Amino acid sequence: MVFNRPYAQGFSLLTALFVLVVFSTIAAYMVEVGGSQQSTANLSLLEAKVMAAAQSGAEYASKLAENPTCFCSTPPNPPETSTPTLKSGGFANTNVEVTTTCTWNPYQEDTVVYHVYTITSSAVYGAFDSSEHVNRRIIINGNDAADPCPP
């Protein structure tokens, strides 16, 4: 015996359309999440590169500061700022610009005058309004005083 139900015809088409819409929405969401994870991983890698460049600039500047006449000299009119720019060189093909500055101020303790140095290393990648703009800064403080506790 066959029943003819005209009101039930086409119901499977509605179900198939509903399942198709739900799965396509889920697939679009998964693509969006995958893309944002990719961007996050790329930005994390870029941040690590820029931080390494800033650290390299700080180490280079502190090595130069060991001989004050080369980098952060001490003329009679303090404070002084020296700004060598480290670009390309060790950071070739990275588009990271590293700038180091050295400032100093005199500090008197009893009759002895010490010079307190501040070395700042800044590394920048990308334009400020870019979504890939990364900026890192490292500040090192030191002085030219002799070690108060020699070995």
Beta strands, then each sheet from edge to edge (+ up, - down):
strand 1: 81-82
strand 2: 85-87
strand 3: 96-109
strand 4: 112-125
strand 5: 134-143
sheet 1: 1+ 3- 2+
sheet 2: 1+ 3- 4+ 5-
end
